[in-house]
Amino acid sequence: MNLLHITDLHFGPRHWDGNNDILISKINSFDADIVINTGDNTTDGLEGEFEEAGRFLQGIKCKNVFSTLGNHDKRSMQSHELFRKHIFDPEIIRVSETIKTSKNHLFLNREITKVKDNFTDINFLETVSVNGAVILIISIDSNELYNDDGYVEKEVLRAVSKKIKETEYDLPLLMTHYSILGTDECPLKNSACLIDFVQAHKIEFVFCGHTHELELMKTNDLYNGYSFSQYMCGSLSSRNHENDDNMFLFYENLGTANMHLHLIRIFLENGKVTFKDEMVF
């Protein structure tokens, strides 16, 4: 199975000045069975930005493209509805409003908003068959509405866990916006909950974005004898931090002994887009 990983497109004021058609052509030059997009499709969560991001993602030729939200996407009480309208509309895993939860703004007040759906999280499972194996895509919304720090709701994780136990699959993959191992300036505040979730379901591959920086990590739980790898991809197409390139990752033969990780760096100089391909391993 080949997987391509993009993140942090940032359509709107933080989107780059490069040629998006050239970028799409480069992405489409890779033979990907699955494409995952780990969030921050927009800059400010505006509908026009969601529309632009949606059109860009529709240009990817792979038939299995899965997207999640980022903190920049959740800056409006309509963000979850706009995401489903323009980016990706999965079957959402929900929890009852009657259950006690701790995530801020998980439910909007119906009395003061006109949104059709007052549940603001986007969590889902999707299965894809690749070469006879069933791949389970697990997407956890690690974003809190109106907040740049990440947070996951324990009751949501319980609901997702229940669905996973009801699903038959060969290889589970987790996609989320925030790193579950990192400690950057806007971190996932209760990352231990998600680490426990990963360990409970024996998830070996975790994919994220958020920081616009490349970070490849592998845990090693000496007591339980279990480990997982986390792949944090840098931004695909943003006005990036100084000296930090845009990029995407291509995982060839993911989950096999013959796995190779390709890093494709993207440069914009004097209006010209160039690429540099590196094989990490």
C-alpha positions in Angstrom: 0.0 0.0 0.0 1.2 3.5 -0.9 0.0 6.5 1.1 0.5 10.2 0.5 0.3 12.7 3.4 -0.4 16.4 3.0 -1.4 18.9 5.7 -1.8 22.6 6.4 -2.9 23.9 3.1 -4.0 27.2 4.7 -6.2 28.6 1.9 -6.8 32.3 2.6 -4.3 34.9 3.7 -1.7 32.3 4.8 -1.8 30.4 1.5 1.3 30.5 -0.6 1.8 32.4 -3.8 2.8 29.4 -5.8 1.0 27.7 -8.7 -1.5 25.2 -7.3 -1.8 23.4 -10.6 1.9 22.6 -10.5 1.5 21.3 -7.0 -1.4 19.1 -7.9 0.5 17.7 -10.8 3.4 16.8 -8.6 1.0 15.1 -6.0 -0.7 13.2 -8.8 2.7 11.9 -10.1 2.8 9.6 -7.2 1.0 6.3 -7.3 -1.0 6.6 -4.0 -3.7 4.2 -2.9 -4.7 6.6 -0.1 -4.2 10.3 0.4 -4.6 11.8 3.9 -4.9 15.5 4.7 -4.4 16.2 8.4 -6.0 19.6 8.7 -5.7 23.4 8.6 -7.4 23.5 5.2 -8.1 27.2 5.7 -6.7 30.3 7.5 -9.7 31.6 9.3 -12.4 29.0 8.7 -14.3 31.2 6.2 -16.6 29.6 3.6 -14.6 31.0 0.6 -11.5 29.4 2.0 -13.2 26.1 2.5 -14.5 26.3 -1.1 -10.9 27.0 -2.5 -9.5 24.1 -0.4 -12.3 21.8 -1.6 -11.6 22.6 -5.3 -7.9 22.0 -4.7 -8.5 18.6 -3.1 -10.9 17.6 -5.9 -7.9 17.9 -8.2 -6.2 14.9 -6.6 -6.7 11.9 -8.8 -6.5 9.3 -6.0 -10.0 8.0 -5.3 -9.4 7.6 -1.6 -8.8 11.1 -0.2 -9.5 11.6 3.5 -9.4 14.9 5.3 -9.7 16.2 8.8 -10.0 19.6 10.5 -7.3 21.8 12.0 -7.4 24.5 14.6 -7.5 27.2 11.9 -10.6 25.5 10.4 -12.5 25.7 13.7 -12.7 29.4 14.1 -16.4 29.7 13.3 -19.5 28.1 14.7 -20.2 26.9 11.2 -16.8 25.3 10.6 -17.9 21.7 11.0 -20.8 22.3 8.5 -18.6 24.1 6.0 -16.0 21.3 6.2 -18.6 18.7 5.5 -20.1 20.8 2.6 -16.8 21.6 0.8 -14.0 19.3 2.0 -15.2 15.9 3.2 -18.6 14.5 4.4 -18.1 11.3 6.4 -20.5 9.6 8.8 -19.8 11.4 12.0 -19.3 9.4 15.3 -21.3 11.3 17.9 -22.0 11.4 21.6 -25.2 12.3 23.3 -25.6 15.9 24.5 -26.9 14.4 27.7 -23.5 12.9 28.5 -21.2 15.0 30.7 -18.2 16.1 28.5 -15.3 18.4 29.1 -14.4 19.7 25.7 -15.4 23.4 25.3 -18.0 24.2 22.7 -18.5 20.5 21.7 -22.2 21.3 21.5 -23.5 24.7 20.4 -26.5 26.3 22.1 -29.4 25.7 19.7 -31.3 28.7 21.2 -28.7 31.2 20.1 -27.4 29.7 16.8 -29.0 28.8 13.5 -26.6 25.9 12.7 -28.4 22.7 11.6 -25.9 20.5 13.5 -24.8 21.7 16.9 -22.2 18.9 17.4 -18.9 20.5 16.4 -16.5 17.6 16.3 -15.6 15.6 13.2 -14.6 12.1 14.1 -15.0 9.1 11.8 -13.9 5.7 10.6 -13.5 4.7 6.9 -12.4 1.4 5.5 -10.5 1.0 2.2 -9.5 -2.3 0.6 -6.0 -2.2 -0.9 -4.5 -5.4 -2.4 -6.8 -7.6 -0.4 -6.1 -5.9 2.9 -8.7 -3.7 4.7 -7.2 -0.5 5.9 -9.1 1.3 8.7 -8.7 5.1 8.6 -9.4 6.5 12.1 -9.8 10.3 12.2 -9.9 12.0 15.6 -10.8 15.7 16.0 -8.1 17.0 18.3 -9.2 20.7 17.8 -11.3 22.8 20.2 -13.6 25.4 18.7 -12.1 29.0 19.0 -8.9 27.7 20.6 -5.4 27.1 19.1 -4.5 24.6 21.8 -5.7 21.0 21.1 -8.0 18.9 23.1 -9.7 15.5 22.7 -12.9 14.5 24.3 -12.7 11.2 26.3 -16.4 10.4 25.7 -15.8 10.7 21.9 -12.8 8.4 22.2 -15.0 5.8 23.9 -17.6 6.1 21.2 -15.0 5.7 18.5 -13.5 2.7 20.3 -16.9 1.0 20.4 -17.2 1.5 16.6 -13.6 0.1 16.0 -14.5 -3.0 18.0 -17.5 -3.5 15.7 -15.3 -3.2 12.5 -13.2 -5.8 10.8 -9.9 -4.6 9.4 -6.3 -5.6 8.9 -4.3 -2.3 9.4 -5.5 0.7 11.5 -4.1 4.2 10.7 -4.8 7.3 12.9 -5.0 10.8 11.4 -5.3 13.8 13.6 -4.2 17.5 13.4 -2.1 17.8 16.6 1.0 15.7 17.5 0.2 13.3 20.3 3.9 13.2 21.3 5.0 16.9 20.8 5.1 19.8 23.2 5.1 22.8 20.9 3.7 26.2 21.9 0.1 25.2 21.0 0.0 21.6 22.1 -2.6 18.9 22.5 -3.3 19.5 26.1 -4.5 16.0 27.1 -2.4 14.0 24.7 -2.1 11.1 27.2 -5.8 10.2 26.4 -5.0 9.8 22.7 -1.8 7.8 23.4 -3.8 5.4 25.5 -6.3 5.1 22.7 -3.5 4.3 20.2 -2.1 1.7 22.5 -5.5 0.1 23.2 -6.2 -0.4 19.5 -2.6 -1.4 18.6 -2.2 1.5 16.1 1.3 1.5 14.7 1.0 4.5 12.4 -0.1 8.0 13.5 -0.2 11.0 11.0 -0.5 14.7 12.0 0.5 18.2 11.1 0.0 21.6 12.8 3.5 22.9 13.5 4.5 23.2 9.8 7.7 21.3 10.7 8.8 17.8 9.8 9.1 15.5 12.8 9.4 11.7 12.6 9.2 9.8 16.0 8.9 6.3 17.3 7.8 5.4 20.8 9.1 2.4 22.7 7.1 1.2 25.7 9.6 -1.0 27.5 7.0 -2.2 30.0 4.2 -3.3 27.7 6.5 -4.1 24.8 4.6 -1.9 22.3 5.6 0.9 20.0 4.1 3.2 17.4 5.5 5.7 14.9 4.2 9.3 14.5 4.7 11.1 11.2 4.3 14.9 11.5 4.4 16.5 8.0 5.3 20.1 7.3 2.9 22.5 5.6 2.0 21.8 2.0 1.2 25.3 0.8 1.4 28.0 3.4 3.4 31.2 3.8 5.7 29.3 6.0 8.0 30.1 8.9 11.3 31.5 7.9 13.7 28.8 6.6 11.0 26.2 6.8 10.0 24.7 3.4 6.7 23.4 2.3 6.5 19.7 1.7 4.6 16.4 1.6 5.4 12.8 2.4 4.9 9.6 0.4 5.0 6.3 2.2 5.8 3.5 -0.2 4.8 0.0 0.9 3.5 1.2 4.2 3.4 -1.4 6.9 5.8 -3.8 5.2 9.5 -4.7 5.7 10.1 -3.0 2.3 8.6 0.4 3.4 10.3 3.6 2.1 9.5 7.1 3.1 9.9 9.9 0.5 10.1 13.5 1.5 9.2 16.0 -1.2 10.3 19.5 -0.4 8.6 22.4 -2.2 10.4 25.7 -3.0 9.1 29.0 -4.4 11.7 31.3 -5.7 11.0 34.3 -7.9 7.6 32.9 -8.8 9.1 29.5 -9.9 8.1 26.3 -8.1 10.7 23.6 -7.7 10.8 20.3 -5.9 13.5 18.3 -4.1 12.8 14.6 -3.5 14.6 12.9 -0.6 14.4 9.2 0.5 14.4 9.3 4.3 14.7 5.5 4.6 
